[in-house]
């Protein structure tokens, strides 16, 4: 089992009341699966994936990644697990504006040993995502779709077994959106486990399984 959530919840205090962003969710994602998480804005999709990735601590429950209960780890070991096991792709690419594409891709591996952080590996990944010709371009010189591709290459630099993607095509045109989804499908066929948040039912059909969230909970039958 690659990812497992056991009765996981996240509650926020707001205006004197409590909001359950994630409401006792239990689910399993197998190694090599491509899962889409859909639901209306505010349904808890982003919080759920953030908990999976060790970015948001749940209020209760357990989160296992490749058999490790991640929220029992100290900060150093949790950071290492995120770096080595998980690649993150978000709606906004968050590239460093003063770094070119090669150095943006290399950044997560800058403290890693071996060849993961080498310029050659960064160029290889940029070729994989179709923007090798933009290797020395800075983010301001790239289109939105090109920035997203660089961000995906950056997510892959540490050879993660899991990619967590939150609205990765949210502001892209239909052609670029389709190309990014094709790339995710290719990565999945290579064995990468992908969990993708999307508001689009059409994009969700590209995944192998669809989970629907409503008011912080998975709809009946969605957890299996």
Backbone as a chain_set.jsonl record, in Angstrom:
{"seq": "XXXXXXXXXXXXXXXXXXXXXXXXXXXXXXXXXXXXXXXXXXXXXXXXXXXXXXXXXXXXXXXXXXXXXXXXXXXXXXXXXXXXXXXXXXXXXXXXXXXXXXXXXXXXXXXXXXXXXXXXXXXXXXXXXXXXXXXXXXXXXXXXXXXXXXXXXXXXXXXXXXXXXXXXXXXXXXXXXXXXXXXXXXXXXXXXXXXXXXXXXXXXXXXXXXXXXXXXXXXXXXXX", "coords": {"N": [[0.847, -1.195, 0.0], [0.669, 2.155, -0.968], [-0.265, 4.694, -0.021], [-2.111, 5.307, 2.891], [-4.892, 6.343, 4.681], [-6.249, 6.547, 7.884], [-9.141, 6.977, 9.446], [-8.884, 9.809, 9.372], [-8.797, 13.21, 10.283], [-9.239, 16.77, 10.014], [-9.562, 19.662, 11.758], [-10.518, 23.038, 11.994], [-10.467, 26.036, 13.912], [-12.83, 28.595, 13.733], [-14.214, 31.733, 13.843], [-15.305, 31.343, 16.398], [-16.416, 28.886, 16.116], [-16.199, 25.454, 14.916], [-14.678, 24.082, 12.059], [-14.809, 21.316, 10.019], [-12.511, 20.421, 7.949], [-11.509, 18.081, 6.868], [-13.133, 15.106, 7.324], [-12.93, 12.532, 9.209], [-11.724, 10.649, 7.315], [-11.072, 7.65, 5.654], [-8.971, 5.873, 3.552], [-7.364, 4.053, 0.867], [-4.574, 4.048, -1.241], [-3.187, 2.38, -3.812], [0.103, 1.194, -4.731], [1.318, 2.598, -7.672], [-1.148, 3.486, -8.595], [-3.417, 5.838, -10.178], [-5.128, 8.369, -9.009], [-7.908, 10.479, -8.917], [-9.162, 13.29, -7.179], [-12.157, 14.789, -6.639], [-14.57, 17.487, -6.285], [-16.628, 20.135, -4.92], [-15.526, 23.584, -4.535], [-13.991, 24.177, -1.431], [-14.596, 21.737, -0.383], [-12.712, 20.187, 0.837], [-10.683, 18.96, -0.555], [-8.044, 19.914, -1.171], [-6.933, 20.129, 1.401], [-6.996, 17.462, 2.169], [-5.099, 16.247, 0.415], [-2.868, 17.678, 1.141], [-2.49, 16.776, 3.735], [-1.893, 14.093, 3.182], [0.604, 14.466, 2.021], [2.237, 15.271, 4.07], [2.277, 17.95, 4.699], [0.286, 19.304, 6.047], [-0.706, 18.905, 9.314], [-2.804, 16.407, 10.602], [-5.748, 16.633, 12.698], [-6.6, 14.381, 13.961], [-6.275, 10.775, 13.657], [-4.465, 8.534, 11.397], [-1.746, 8.608, 9.062], [-0.291, 6.839, 6.597], [2.541, 6.4, 4.625], [3.966, 4.5, 2.249], [4.065, 2.541, 4.216], [5.026, 3.865, 6.456], [4.129, 5.645, 9.319], [3.591, 8.777, 8.993], [3.154, 11.032, 10.574], [4.205, 10.487, 12.998], [6.826, 10.986, 12.84], [9.79, 12.973, 13.492], [10.538, 16.459, 12.712], [12.791, 16.581, 11.036], [13.04, 13.989, 9.911], [10.555, 13.768, 8.706], [10.71, 15.783, 6.785], [12.722, 14.687, 5.221], [11.459, 12.366, 4.281], [9.406, 13.537, 2.73], [11.001, 14.791, 0.79], [12.307, 12.631, -0.453], [10.353, 10.775, -1.181], [8.062, 11.989, -2.237], [6.689, 14.025, -4.781], [5.626, 17.31, -5.434], [3.041, 19.05, -7.108], [1.561, 22.028, -7.856], [-1.221, 24.34, -8.397], [-0.207, 26.869, -8.915], [2.935, 27.48, -10.145], [5.143, 28.384, -8.685], [7.855, 28.892, -9.184], [11.281, 29.871, -8.702], [12.008, 33.166, -9.265], [14.527, 34.248, -9.9], [16.063, 32.21, -10.801], [17.071, 30.139, -13.532], [15.462, 27.691, -15.718], [16.818, 25.207, -15.506], [18.145, 25.444, -13.01], [15.983, 25.846, -11.314], [14.76, 23.34, -11.488], [16.761, 21.756, -10.376], [16.789, 22.538, -7.736], [15.307, 21.189, -5.487], [16.981, 19.023, -5.101], [19.341, 19.993, -4.261], [20.692, 19.552, -1.911], [21.147, 16.923, -1.943], [22.941, 13.834, -2.36], [24.953, 12.343, -4.999], [23.805, 12.04, -8.434], [21.374, 13.286, -8.734], [20.954, 16.045, -8.461], [22.312, 17.165, -10.56], [23.223, 19.271, -13.402], [22.928, 17.86, -15.805], [20.997, 15.91, -15.218], [18.824, 17.584, -14.696], [18.442, 18.709, -17.24], [17.719, 16.421, -18.626], [15.242, 15.855, -17.441], [13.823, 18.149, -18.142], [13.694, 17.725, -20.856], [12.076, 15.462, -20.829], [9.615, 16.556, -20.039], [9.164, 18.21, -22.131], [10.327, 20.78, -22.534], [13.016, 21.324, -22.999], [14.311, 23.127, -24.598], [13.955, 25.461, -23.257], [15.748, 25.631, -21.252], [17.561, 27.535, -20.24], [16.006, 29.672, -19.773], [14.313, 32.152, -17.812], [11.661, 32.204, -15.317], [9.894, 34.393, -15.929], [10.12, 34.541, -18.612], [8.752, 32.472, -19.645], [5.786, 30.795, -20.802], [2.578, 30.181, -19.19], [1.974, 27.436, -19.359], [4.499, 26.392, -19.943], [5.879, 27.068, -17.607], [4.521, 25.402, -15.841], [5.312, 22.917, -16.74], [8.045, 22.973, -16.175], [7.838, 23.053, -13.415], [6.756, 20.517, -12.946], [8.886, 18.931, -13.79], [10.693, 19.684, -11.807], [9.399, 18.541, -9.616], [9.948, 15.922, -10.099], [12.631, 15.509, -9.735], [13.898, 14.256, -7.558], [13.265, 11.651, -7.964], [10.65, 10.669, -7.06], [8.309, 8.365, -5.592], [5.727, 8.982, -5.456], [3.422, 11.352, -6.727], [1.814, 14.251, -5.803], [-0.717, 16.241, -6.844], [-2.201, 19.343, -7.062], [-4.786, 20.796, -8.529], [-3.327, 20.957, -11.067], [-3.585, 21.891, -13.663], [-5.025, 24.178, -13.609], [-5.186, 26.904, -14.639], [-4.711, 26.776, -17.321], [-4.8, 26.676, -20.956], [-6.924, 24.649, -23.102], [-5.474, 22.948, -24.825], [-2.855, 22.871, -23.737], [-3.512, 21.918, -21.215], [-4.409, 19.339, -21.876], [-2.009, 18.251, -22.788], [-0.452, 18.275, -20.451], [-1.9, 16.468, -18.907], [-1.556, 14.172, -20.44], [1.146, 13.817, -19.991], [1.162, 13.23, -17.216], [-0.198, 10.792, -17.324], [1.655, 9.235, -18.732], [3.776, 9.21, -16.901], [2.547, 7.827, -14.835], [2.201, 5.33, -16.033], [4.802, 4.56, -15.987], [5.084, 3.798, -13.436], [4.779, 5.606, -11.354], [2.975, 6.677, -8.562], [0.051, 8.58, -8.49], [-1.816, 11.187, -7.102], [-4.34, 13.328, -7.734], [-5.84, 16.45, -7.393], [-8.715, 17.907, -8.701], [-11.081, 20.16, -10.18], [-12.424, 19.423, -12.341], [-14.502, 17.199, -13.868], [-14.111, 16.041, -16.322], [-11.281, 15.942, -16.638], [-10.781, 14.277, -14.509], [-11.606, 11.819, -15.416], [-9.43, 10.853, -16.734], [-7.895, 9.604, -14.906], [-7.309, 6.541, -13.047], [-9.058, 5.998, -11.003], [-11.713, 7.625, -9.291], [-12.256, 9.784, -6.62], [-14.728, 11.316, -4.677], [-15.244, 14.242, -2.865], [-17.18, 15.721, -0.28], [-18.151, 18.26, 1.764], [-15.931, 17.759, 3.415], [-15.833, 15.018, 3.675], [-15.433, 11.737, 2.219], [-17.547, 10.678, -0.378], [-20.051, 8.112, -0.114], [-18.836, 4.876, -0.706], [-16.577, 5.713, -2.021], [-14.094, 5.313, -0.915], [-12.896, 2.885, -1.347]], "CA": [[0.0, 0.0, 0.0], [1.503, 3.345, -1.044], [-0.809, 5.705, 0.888], [-3.294, 4.873, 3.632], [-5.418, 7.225, 5.708], [-7.104, 5.823, 8.817], [-10.006, 7.873, 10.233], [-8.113, 11.05, 9.436], [-9.621, 14.411, 10.344], [-8.594, 18.065, 10.243], [-10.538, 20.634, 12.235], [-10.032, 24.401, 12.193], [-11.308, 26.946, 14.685], [-13.172, 29.754, 12.911], [-15.339, 32.541, 14.311], [-15.91, 30.765, 17.574], [-16.925, 27.544, 15.821], [-15.25, 24.508, 14.342], [-14.899, 23.645, 10.69], [-14.134, 20.059, 9.707], [-12.049, 20.435, 6.564], [-11.466, 16.668, 6.521], [-14.018, 14.533, 8.341], [-12.759, 11.091, 9.448], [-11.546, 9.976, 6.029], [-10.24, 6.448, 5.542], [-8.82, 5.462, 2.161], [-6.119, 3.401, 0.495], [-4.111, 4.249, -2.614], [-2.199, 1.338, -4.091], [1.308, 1.512, -5.479], [1.097, 2.671, -9.111], [-2.476, 3.989, -8.948], [-3.648, 7.228, -10.552], [-6.398, 8.687, -8.354], [-8.367, 11.864, -8.977], [-10.046, 13.714, -6.092], [-13.005, 15.86, -7.142], [-15.514, 18.043, -5.322], [-16.799, 21.578, -5.021], [-14.603, 24.417, -3.777], [-14.255, 24.11, -0.002], [-15.015, 20.39, 0.031], [-11.642, 19.55, 1.608], [-9.77, 18.243, -1.45], [-6.665, 20.377, -1.003], [-6.495, 19.762, 2.746], [-6.771, 16.018, 2.172], [-3.838, 15.949, -0.259], [-1.82, 18.281, 1.96], [-2.27, 15.833, 4.843], [-1.187, 12.944, 2.589], [1.975, 14.824, 1.704], [3.008, 15.697, 5.231], [2.341, 19.41, 4.763], [-0.701, 19.735, 7.036], [-0.865, 17.884, 10.351], [-4.209, 16.141, 10.905], [-6.173, 16.746, 14.089], [-6.664, 13.004, 14.474], [-6.129, 9.743, 12.647], [-3.125, 8.136, 10.988], [-1.415, 8.716, 7.641], [0.844, 5.978, 6.288], [3.115, 6.497, 3.29], [4.864, 3.355, 2.064], [4.139, 1.819, 5.481], [5.502, 4.712, 7.55], [3.16, 6.568, 9.914], [4.428, 9.97, 8.792], [2.989, 12.063, 11.598], [4.972, 10.122, 14.194], [8.22, 11.354, 12.57], [10.189, 14.323, 13.852], [10.547, 17.348, 11.552], [13.89, 16.244, 10.13], [12.737, 12.765, 9.174], [9.398, 14.042, 7.855], [11.221, 16.537, 5.639], [13.468, 13.755, 4.376], [10.483, 11.519, 3.595], [8.787, 14.345, 1.664], [11.992, 15.026, -0.26], [12.717, 11.415, -1.144], [9.239, 9.926, -1.607], [6.901, 12.709, -2.762], [6.832, 15.217, -5.603], [4.435, 18.149, -5.319], [2.704, 19.937, -8.219], [0.448, 22.864, -7.436], [-1.827, 25.153, -9.453], [0.749, 27.923, -9.215], [4.193, 26.739, -10.241], [6.028, 28.85, -7.605], [9.26, 28.848, -9.564], [12.093, 30.969, -8.167], [12.151, 34.055, -10.436], [15.921, 34.58, -10.195], [16.733, 31.003, -11.278], [16.594, 29.639, -14.817], [14.722, 26.43, -15.62], [17.702, 24.151, -15.003], [18.4, 25.593, -11.575], [14.716, 25.601, -10.606], [14.571, 21.889, -11.409], [17.789, 21.186, -9.497], [16.696, 23.069, -6.378], [14.977, 20.235, -4.416], [18.054, 18.046, -4.934], [20.59, 20.728, -4.052], [21.395, 19.018, -0.753], [21.201, 15.465, -2.086], [24.179, 13.3, -2.926], [24.794, 11.661, -6.269], [23.57, 12.774, -9.666], [20.017, 13.826, -8.83], [20.971, 17.497, -8.579], [23.245, 17.591, -11.597], [22.618, 19.939, -14.56], [22.57, 16.862, -16.816], [19.711, 15.312, -14.841], [17.798, 18.609, -14.898], [18.187, 18.789, -18.68], [16.994, 15.204, -18.99], [13.852, 16.005, -17.002], [13.203, 19.184, -18.98], [13.382, 17.063, -22.125], [10.937, 14.582, -20.562], [8.374, 17.34, -19.986], [8.992, 18.923, -23.396], [10.79, 22.177, -22.556], [14.477, 21.372, -22.933], [14.752, 24.341, -25.288], [13.793, 26.597, -22.338], [16.602, 25.307, -20.105], [18.213, 28.721, -19.68], [15.023, 30.747, -19.649], [13.82, 32.455, -16.47], [10.207, 32.053, -15.282], [9.182, 35.49, -16.587], [10.251, 34.342, -20.055], [8.01, 31.261, -19.977], [4.325, 30.82, -20.736], [2.041, 29.47, -18.035], [2.138, 26.01, -19.567], [5.918, 26.068, -19.827], [6.206, 27.119, -16.178], [3.958, 24.211, -15.207], [6.158, 21.794, -17.124], [9.271, 23.073, -15.372], [7.472, 22.682, -12.043], [6.619, 19.063, -12.914], [10.259, 18.408, -13.823], [11.234, 19.898, -10.458], [8.781, 17.545, -8.726], [10.478, 14.591, -10.425], [14.086, 15.468, -9.669], [14.354, 13.301, -6.547], [12.718, 10.342, -8.324], [9.646, 10.282, -6.064], [7.388, 7.271, -5.903], [4.381, 9.555, -5.394], [3.206, 12.753, -7.089], [0.572, 14.853, -5.332], [-0.953, 17.38, -7.735], [-3.379, 20.116, -6.664], [-5.229, 21.606, -9.667], [-2.106, 21.237, -11.819], [-3.877, 22.514, -14.954], [-6.128, 25.075, -13.297], [-5.304, 28.141, -15.406], [-4.119, 26.523, -18.63], [-5.716, 26.473, -22.07], [-7.317, 23.251, -23.262], [-4.415, 22.172, -25.481], [-1.791, 22.655, -22.755], [-4.101, 21.054, -20.196], [-4.394, 17.97, -22.393], [-0.613, 17.814, -22.846], [-0.018, 18.004, -19.077], [-2.546, 15.228, -18.486], [-0.868, 13.086, -21.138], [2.412, 13.623, -19.286], [0.862, 12.513, -15.975], [-0.528, 9.407, -17.65], [2.907, 8.551, -19.061], [4.504, 8.995, -15.648], [1.846, 6.777, -14.113], [2.521, 4.061, -16.694], [6.171, 4.231, -15.593], [5.035, 3.288, -12.071], [4.62, 6.657, -10.353], [1.644, 6.81, -7.965], [-0.392, 9.967, -8.618], [-3.095, 11.63, -6.547], [-4.556, 14.639, -8.35], [-7.043, 17.214, -7.088], [-9.206, 18.683, -9.834], [-12.506, 20.503, -10.161], [-12.945, 19.025, -13.639], [-14.878, 15.795, -14.028], [-13.52, 15.568, -17.568], [-9.899, 15.571, -16.35], [-10.787, 13.161, -13.563], [-11.789, 10.561, -16.144], [-8.113, 10.41, -17.195], [-7.319, 8.814, -13.815], [-7.834, 5.179, -12.944], [-10.104, 5.955, -9.977], [-12.175, 8.956, -8.896], [-12.812, 9.953, -5.284], [-15.502, 12.553, -4.589], [-15.362, 14.783, -1.519], [-18.313, 16.62, -0.018], [-18.128, 18.737, 3.161], [-14.828, 17.171, 4.167], [-15.921, 13.559, 3.731], [-15.568, 11.025, 0.963], [-18.898, 10.166, -0.598], [-20.188, 6.671, 0.136], [-18.295, 3.988, -1.731], [-15.417, 6.293, -2.704], [-12.83, 5.041, -0.231], [-12.347, 1.569, -1.679]], "C": [[0.885, 1.248, 0.0], [1.05, 4.431, -0.066], [-2.032, 5.118, 1.585], [-3.645, 5.909, 4.689], [-6.398, 6.433, 6.562], [-7.84, 6.819, 9.705], [-9.322, 9.22, 10.467], [-9.035, 12.264, 9.374], [-8.743, 15.643, 10.513], [-9.669, 19.077, 10.565], [-9.869, 21.975, 12.454], [-11.02, 25.166, 13.072], [-11.57, 28.185, 13.835], [-14.392, 30.454, 13.473], [-16.054, 31.95, 15.499], [-16.494, 29.388, 17.357], [-15.839, 26.668, 15.241], [-15.667, 24.123, 12.932], [-14.117, 22.363, 10.463], [-13.757, 20.064, 8.226], [-11.933, 19.023, 6.012], [-12.135, 15.922, 7.662], [-13.882, 13.003, 8.38], [-12.684, 10.281, 8.149], [-10.632, 8.762, 6.184], [-10.176, 6.061, 4.067], [-7.464, 4.819, 1.95], [-5.827, 3.699, -0.971], [-2.99, 3.253, -2.857], [-0.998, 1.894, -4.849], [0.987, 1.497, -6.975], [-0.289, 3.132, -9.528], [-2.41, 5.443, -9.417], [-5.054, 7.56, -10.067], [-6.698, 10.17, -8.515], [-9.315, 12.134, -7.812], [-10.835, 14.926, -6.571], [-13.965, 16.317, -6.048], [-15.589, 19.543, -5.489], [-15.712, 22.308, -4.237], [-14.985, 24.389, -2.297], [-14.644, 22.736, 0.492], [-13.942, 19.643, 0.807], [-10.593, 18.841, 0.777], [-8.316, 18.612, -1.183], [-6.123, 19.996, 0.365], [-6.175, 18.278, 2.815], [-5.407, 15.68, 1.575], [-2.664, 16.531, 0.518], [-1.484, 17.405, 3.165], [-1.51, 14.608, 4.337], [0.302, 13.232, 2.418], [2.809, 15.299, 2.867], [3.178, 17.191, 5.333], [1.39, 19.982, 5.812], [-0.921, 18.611, 8.038], [-2.35, 17.665, 10.639], [-4.505, 16.335, 12.39], [-6.239, 15.379, 14.744], [-6.509, 12.037, 13.312], [-4.673, 9.482, 12.288], [-2.973, 8.286, 9.481], [-0.157, 7.888, 7.392], [1.262, 6.172, 4.84], [4.175, 5.416, 3.171], [5.128, 2.645, 3.398], [4.602, 2.621, 6.67], [4.397, 5.647, 8.022], [3.835, 7.939, 9.983], [4.303, 10.992, 9.911], [3.527, 11.631, 12.953], [6.441, 10.511, 14.026], [8.527, 12.74, 13.123], [10.339, 15.147, 12.57], [11.621, 16.97, 10.536], [13.558, 15.026, 9.282], [11.505, 12.936, 8.273], [9.829, 14.807, 6.607], [11.968, 15.62, 4.678], [12.514, 12.855, 3.605], [9.817, 12.281, 2.454], [9.741, 14.505, 0.49], [12.245, 13.782, -1.1], [11.553, 10.637, -1.758], [8.173, 10.66, -2.418], [7.326, 13.894, -3.619], [5.527, 15.997, -5.577], [4.278, 19.015, -6.569], [1.454, 20.709, -7.834], [-0.069, 23.709, -8.603], [-0.889, 26.278, -9.879], [2.141, 27.32, -9.106], [5.206, 27.137, -9.184], [7.501, 28.656, -7.94], [9.998, 30.048, -8.975], [12.438, 31.908, -9.319], [13.585, 34.361, -10.83], [16.729, 33.37, -10.673], [16.181, 30.616, -12.649], [15.957, 28.265, -14.632], [15.571, 25.309, -15.045], [17.871, 24.254, -13.497], [17.128, 25.472, -10.752], [14.478, 24.112, -10.443], [15.528, 21.274, -10.402], [17.549, 21.494, -8.023], [16.346, 22.032, -5.313], [16.086, 19.234, -4.131], [19.384, 18.706, -4.566], [21.39, 20.209, -2.863], [21.512, 17.497, -0.804], [22.538, 15.052, -2.678], [23.889, 12.654, -4.274], [24.435, 12.603, -7.396], [22.201, 13.442, -9.747], [20.004, 15.339, -9.053], [21.88, 18.015, -9.669], [22.524, 18.338, -12.719], [22.172, 18.943, -15.628], [21.223, 16.218, -16.504], [18.583, 16.309, -15.041], [17.444, 18.732, -16.375], [17.393, 17.577, -19.165], [15.516, 15.318, -18.628], [13.126, 17.069, -17.817], [12.862, 18.629, -20.355], [12.168, 16.158, -21.956], [9.621, 15.344, -20.602], [8.217, 18.266, -21.186], [9.441, 20.361, -23.439], [12.318, 22.273, -22.43], [15.017, 22.632, -23.595], [14.629, 25.585, -24.419], [14.694, 26.433, -21.113], [17.208, 26.54, -19.454], [17.284, 29.923, -19.61], [14.612, 30.92, -18.184], [12.284, 32.4, -16.481], [9.434, 33.148, -16.015], [9.215, 35.371, -18.107], [9.466, 33.127, -20.545], [6.506, 31.507, -19.967], [3.859, 30.069, -19.495], [2.217, 27.967, -18.159], [3.581, 25.561, -19.45], [6.367, 26.096, -18.369], [5.707, 25.856, -15.473], [4.81, 22.987, -15.521], [7.47, 21.797, -16.341], [8.994, 22.644, -13.938], [7.294, 21.167, -11.915], [7.991, 18.402, -12.945], [10.91, 18.55, -12.456], [10.675, 18.862, -9.482], [9.373, 16.161, -8.926], [11.955, 14.427, -10.104], [14.61, 14.463, -8.645], [13.79, 11.895, -6.759], [11.679, 9.858, -7.311], [8.8, 9.121, -6.548], [5.948, 7.774, -5.982], [4.427, 10.983, -5.929], [1.838, 13.16, -6.561], [0.374, 16.15, -6.103], [-2.268, 18.055, -7.364], [-3.73, 21.098, -7.78], [-4.054, 21.951, -10.584], [-2.333, 21.884, -13.179], [-4.888, 23.64, -14.822], [-6.284, 26.296, -14.173], [-4.74, 28.005, -16.813], [-5.193, 26.394, -19.711], [-5.918, 24.977, -22.309], [-6.212, 22.401, -23.874], [-3.31, 21.847, -24.483], [-2.27, 21.737, -21.641], [-4.051, 19.593, -20.629], [-2.973, 17.416, -22.42], [-0.083, 17.467, -21.45], [-0.631, 16.697, -18.578], [-1.914, 14.022, -19.176], [0.453, 12.765, -20.443], [2.19, 12.86, -17.983], [0.552, 11.042, -16.256], [0.718, 8.611, -18.02], [3.709, 8.241, -17.804], [3.873, 7.857, -14.846], [2.14, 5.406, -14.715], [3.937, 3.604, -16.366], [6.245, 3.796, -14.126], [4.888, 4.323, -10.987], [3.167, 6.679, -9.871], [1.242, 8.283, -7.992], [-1.737, 10.147, -7.937], [-3.283, 13.075, -6.995], [-5.89, 15.237, -7.922], [-7.451, 17.983, -8.342], [-10.678, 19.014, -9.637], [-13.206, 19.962, -11.406], [-13.251, 17.529, -13.686], [-14.258, 15.208, -15.287], [-12.073, 15.133, -17.358], [-9.853, 14.349, -15.438], [-10.924, 11.82, -14.274], [-10.467, 10.023, -16.699], [-7.436, 9.524, -16.137], [-7.931, 7.415, -13.803], [-8.975, 5.051, -11.953], [-10.449, 7.368, -9.567], [-12.747, 8.895, -7.492], [-13.535, 11.297, -5.248], [-15.624, 12.986, -3.142], [-16.523, 15.744, -1.426], [-18.289, 16.969, 1.466], [-17.092, 17.995, 4.0], [-14.809, 15.657, 4.207], [-15.926, 12.972, 2.334], [-17.003, 10.524, 0.821], [-18.913, 8.649, -0.479], [-19.663, 5.855, -1.035], [-17.027, 4.484, -2.369], [-14.096, 5.865, -2.111], [-12.173, 3.745, -0.67], [-11.65, 1.591, -3.032]], "O": [[1.752, 1.393, 0.862], [1.872, 5.022, 0.635], [-2.885, 4.505, 0.945], [-2.8, 6.304, 5.492], [-7.268, 5.736, 6.041], [-7.251, 7.427, 10.599], [-9.201, 9.694, 11.596], [-9.93, 12.341, 8.533], [-7.652, 15.575, 11.078], [-10.571, 19.326, 9.765], [-8.783, 22.049, 13.029], [-12.233, 24.974, 12.989], [-10.637, 28.763, 13.278], [-15.469, 29.866, 13.574], [-17.277, 32.045, 15.603], [-17.012, 28.776, 18.291], [-14.694, 27.095, 15.094], [-16.839, 23.874, 12.651], [-12.907, 22.32, 10.686], [-14.578, 19.752, 7.363], [-12.219, 18.782, 4.839], [-11.759, 16.079, 8.823], [-14.604, 12.281, 7.692], [-13.469, 9.361, 7.922], [-9.556, 8.85, 6.774], [-11.209, 5.937, 3.409], [-6.538, 5.008, 2.738], [-6.708, 3.616, -1.826], [-1.962, 3.287, -2.181], [-1.082, 2.926, -5.515], [0.454, 0.515, -7.49], [-0.58, 3.163, -10.723], [-1.474, 6.175, -9.095], [-6.044, 7.099, -10.635], [-5.835, 11.015, -8.276], [-10.169, 11.306, -7.496], [-10.255, 15.969, -6.876], [-14.153, 15.644, -5.035], [-14.725, 20.154, -6.119], [-15.058, 21.719, -3.376], [-16.153, 24.557, -1.947], [-14.988, 22.575, 1.663], [-14.213, 18.585, 1.375], [-9.704, 18.19, 1.325], [-7.465, 17.743, -0.994], [-4.969, 19.581, 0.477], [-5.197, 17.878, 3.447], [-4.644, 14.914, 2.164], [-1.584, 15.94, 0.549], [-0.324, 17.309, 3.565], [-0.582, 14.139, 4.996], [1.147, 12.365, 2.639], [3.963, 15.689, 2.688], [4.112, 17.667, 5.978], [1.665, 21.03, 6.397], [-1.28, 17.496, 7.66], [-3.079, 18.624, 10.892], [-3.614, 16.215, 13.231], [-5.967, 15.236, 15.936], [-6.598, 12.419, 12.145], [-3.766, 10.13, 12.809], [-3.928, 8.118, 8.722], [0.913, 8.2, 7.915], [0.431, 6.115, 3.935], [5.163, 5.418, 3.905], [6.244, 2.21, 3.678], [4.578, 2.12, 7.794], [3.797, 6.359, 7.218], [4.569, 8.223, 10.929], [5.245, 11.741, 10.172], [3.331, 12.327, 13.949], [7.223, 10.38, 14.968], [7.638, 13.586, 13.215], [10.275, 14.6, 11.469], [11.393, 17.03, 9.327], [13.772, 15.033, 8.069], [11.421, 12.324, 7.209], [9.368, 14.514, 5.504], [11.856, 15.765, 3.46], [12.72, 12.602, 2.419], [9.673, 11.757, 1.35], [9.342, 14.372, -0.667], [12.381, 13.87, -2.32], [11.737, 9.921, -2.742], [7.456, 10.037, -3.201], [8.205, 14.668, -3.239], [4.448, 15.415, -5.684], [5.235, 19.633, -7.036], [0.418, 20.122, -7.525], [0.562, 23.783, -9.657], [-0.79, 26.598, -11.063], [2.485, 26.718, -8.088], [6.052, 26.324, -8.811], [8.298, 28.297, -7.074], [9.409, 31.111, -8.775], [13.102, 31.486, -10.266], [13.842, 34.703, -11.984], [17.929, 33.481, -10.922], [14.984, 30.744, -12.903], [15.918, 27.738, -13.52], [15.108, 24.547, -14.196], [17.751, 23.255, -12.787], [17.183, 25.038, -9.602], [14.043, 23.664, -9.382], [15.152, 20.369, -9.657], [18.055, 20.784, -7.154], [17.035, 21.985, -4.294], [16.136, 18.657, -3.045], [20.427, 18.052, -4.562], [22.605, 20.392, -2.797], [21.923, 16.863, 0.168], [23.181, 15.815, -3.4], [22.733, 12.446, -4.642], [24.713, 13.801, -7.339], [21.902, 14.102, -10.742], [19.136, 15.854, -9.757], [22.189, 19.206, -9.694], [21.348, 18.08, -12.972], [21.153, 19.155, -16.286], [20.406, 16.004, -17.4], [17.504, 15.94, -15.503], [16.268, 18.846, -16.722], [16.506, 17.7, -20.01], [14.645, 14.929, -19.406], [11.95, 16.911, -18.144], [11.858, 19.016, -20.953], [11.318, 16.094, -22.844], [8.627, 14.847, -21.131], [7.25, 19.025, -21.261], [8.984, 21.113, -24.3], [12.836, 23.207, -21.819], [16.063, 23.147, -23.197], [15.133, 26.647, -24.784], [14.436, 27.024, -20.064], [17.354, 26.582, -18.232], [17.728, 31.054, -19.412], [14.572, 29.956, -17.42], [11.672, 32.535, -17.541], [8.424, 32.861, -16.658], [8.435, 36.019, -18.805], [9.513, 32.793, -21.729], [6.015, 32.339, -19.204], [4.651, 29.402, -18.83], [2.567, 27.295, -17.189], [3.863, 24.484, -18.924], [7.147, 25.244, -17.942], [6.394, 25.309, -14.611], [5.005, 22.122, -14.666], [7.942, 20.749, -15.901], [9.807, 21.959, -13.318], [7.645, 20.592, -10.884], [8.239, 17.436, -12.224], [11.602, 17.64, -11.997], [11.4, 18.364, -8.621], [9.311, 15.32, -8.03], [12.483, 13.318, -10.19], [15.671, 13.876, -8.854], [13.829, 11.055, -5.86], [11.809, 8.763, -6.764], [8.603, 8.923, -7.747], [5.066, 7.092, -6.501], [5.353, 11.736, -5.627], [0.833, 12.504, -6.834], [1.205, 17.055, -6.024], [-3.321, 17.417, -7.352], [-3.054, 22.111, -7.956], [-3.812, 23.128, -10.851], [-1.386, 22.375, -13.793], [-5.535, 24.019, -15.799], [-7.414, 26.705, -14.44], [-4.339, 28.993, -17.427], [-6.34, 26.051, -19.426], [-5.176, 24.148, -21.784], [-6.031, 21.249, -23.48], [-2.874, 20.7, -24.384], [-1.522, 20.877, -21.175], [-3.693, 18.716, -19.843], [-2.756, 16.245, -22.109], [0.645, 16.489, -21.283], [0.037, 15.911, -17.906], [-1.754, 12.967, -18.561], [0.836, 11.602, -20.319], [2.945, 11.939, -17.673], [0.986, 10.157, -15.518], [0.83, 7.438, -17.664], [4.253, 7.146, -17.659], [4.572, 7.033, -14.257], [2.309, 4.43, -13.984], [4.248, 2.416, -16.452], [7.32, 3.467, -13.625], [4.869, 3.974, -9.806], [2.241, 6.698, -10.682], [2.012, 9.142, -7.563], [-2.672, 9.376, -8.154], [-2.472, 13.942, -6.667], [-6.938, 14.609, -8.068], [-6.618, 18.636, -8.971], [-11.423, 18.257, -9.015], [-14.431, 20.031, -11.516], [-12.35, 16.7, -13.556], [-13.919, 14.025, -15.326], [-11.672, 14.074, -17.842], [-8.984, 13.49, -15.584], [-10.421, 10.803, -13.795], [-10.393, 8.859, -17.093], [-6.507, 8.78, -16.452], [-8.936, 7.152, -14.464], [-9.772, 4.116, -12.035], [-9.568, 8.226, -9.501], [-13.61, 8.068, -7.197], [-13.013, 12.3, -5.735], [-16.052, 12.209, -2.287], [-16.815, 16.485, -2.364], [-18.394, 16.09, 2.321], [-17.347, 17.646, 5.152], [-13.859, 15.068, 4.723], [-16.363, 13.615, 1.38], [-17.594, 10.015, 1.773], [-17.902, 7.988, -0.717], [-19.997, 6.107, -2.193], [-16.434, 3.775, -3.182], [-13.059, 6.041, -2.75], [-10.994, 3.531, -0.386], [-11.128, 0.568, -3.474]]}, "num_chains": 1, "name": "protein.A"}
